[in-house]
Amino acid sequence: QVQLVESGGGLVQAGGSLRLSCVASGRTGTGYAMGWFRQPPGKERLFVAGISRSGDITDYADSVKGRFTISRDNAKNTVYLQMDSLKPEDKAVYYCAARPTYHISRSFPALAEYDYWGQGTQVTVSS
């Protein structure tokens, strides 16, 4: 079992920045690809960004490319999502997810591919 705890959400004006963090605990010895998803009010949960076990492969939804950056610090069991140039449509609950994998350099964009989820952190962007 792996436990994921997100932090860093909050209220920010359009054009501003936030950095989300996700700390993993438990059976973190197994390699995990990590991902960030978001769920706007009344809508489905969608992929935002993914990162491979090694951190050398990243993947982004088209809606956030060039504005968001995913990274990880394996020594700290932490994955980050740097969000810049935020827009009102970025408002959502953001979830961190982990998938155990033997692939070192592969990211996973599909929600169904992840086994562990955090509780989510709210991001609100005012116009």
C-alpha positions in Angstrom: 0.0 0.0 0.0 1.0 3.5 -0.8 -0.4 6.6 0.8 -0.4 9.9 -1.1 -1.0 13.3 0.5 -1.3 16.4 -1.6 -0.8 20.0 -0.5 -0.3 23.4 -2.0 -3.7 24.2 -3.3 -5.5 27.5 -2.7 -7.0 30.6 -4.1 -5.0 32.6 -6.7 -5.7 35.3 -9.2 -5.7 34.6 -12.9 -2.1 34.7 -14.2 -0.7 33.6 -10.9 1.2 30.5 -9.9 0.8 27.6 -7.4 3.0 24.6 -6.7 1.3 21.4 -5.6 3.2 18.7 -3.8 2.4 15.1 -3.3 4.3 13.1 -0.7 4.2 9.3 -0.9 4.6 7.0 2.1 4.2 3.3 2.8 5.6 0.8 0.2 7.6 3.4 -1.7 10.5 1.0 -2.3 8.7 -0.2 -5.4 9.1 2.1 -8.4 6.1 4.2 -9.3 5.1 6.3 -12.2 3.2 9.3 -10.9 0.5 11.5 -12.3 -1.7 14.5 -11.6 -5.4 14.6 -12.4 -8.0 17.2 -11.9 -11.8 17.2 -11.4 -13.7 20.5 -12.0 -17.0 20.9 -10.3 -19.6 18.6 -11.8 -17.2 17.1 -14.3 -15.2 14.0 -14.7 -11.6 13.5 -13.5 -9.1 14.2 -16.2 -5.4 13.7 -16.8 -3.2 16.7 -16.3 0.4 15.5 -16.2 2.4 12.3 -15.8 6.0 11.5 -15.0 8.0 8.3 -15.3 9.8 6.5 -12.4 13.1 8.0 -13.4 11.6 11.5 -14.0 13.1 11.6 -17.6 9.7 11.2 -19.3 6.9 13.7 -18.8 3.5 14.0 -20.5 0.9 16.8 -20.4 -2.7 17.4 -21.3 -2.9 19.9 -24.2 -4.8 22.3 -22.0 -1.8 22.8 -19.7 1.2 22.4 -22.0 3.6 25.3 -21.6 2.0 26.4 -18.3 2.4 23.4 -16.0 5.5 21.4 -15.1 5.6 18.1 -13.4 8.7 17.0 -11.5 9.8 14.5 -8.8 12.3 14.1 -6.1 12.7 10.4 -5.5 14.9 10.9 -2.5 12.0 12.7 -0.8 9.2 10.5 -2.3 7.6 13.7 -3.6 6.1 14.8 -6.9 5.4 18.4 -7.8 3.1 20.2 -10.1 4.2 23.8 -10.8 1.3 25.7 -12.3 2.0 29.0 -13.9 -0.2 31.4 -15.9 -3.3 30.0 -14.2 -6.7 30.5 -15.7 -10.2 30.4 -14.2 -10.8 27.1 -16.1 -8.0 25.5 -14.1 -10.2 25.6 -11.1 -10.6 22.0 -9.9 -9.7 19.5 -7.2 -6.3 18.2 -8.1 -5.4 14.6 -7.3 -2.0 12.9 -7.2 -1.9 9.2 -8.3 0.7 6.5 -8.3 1.1 3.4 -10.5 3.7 0.6 -9.6 5.6 -0.2 -12.7 8.8 -1.9 -13.9 9.1 0.6 -16.7 11.7 3.2 -15.7 11.0 5.6 -18.6 7.3 5.5 -19.2 4.5 7.8 -18.1 0.8 6.8 -18.0 -1.9 9.2 -19.1 -5.0 7.1 -18.3 -6.9 7.4 -15.1 -7.6 3.6 -15.0 -3.9 2.9 -15.1 -3.3 4.2 -11.6 -3.7 2.2 -8.4 -3.3 4.7 -5.6 -4.8 8.2 -5.1 -4.5 11.0 -2.8 -7.4 12.9 -1.2 -7.1 15.9 -3.5 -6.4 19.6 -3.0 -8.6 22.4 -4.1 -7.3 25.0 -6.6 -9.4 28.0 -7.3 -8.5 30.7 -9.8 -10.3 34.0 -9.7 -10.7 36.2 -12.8 
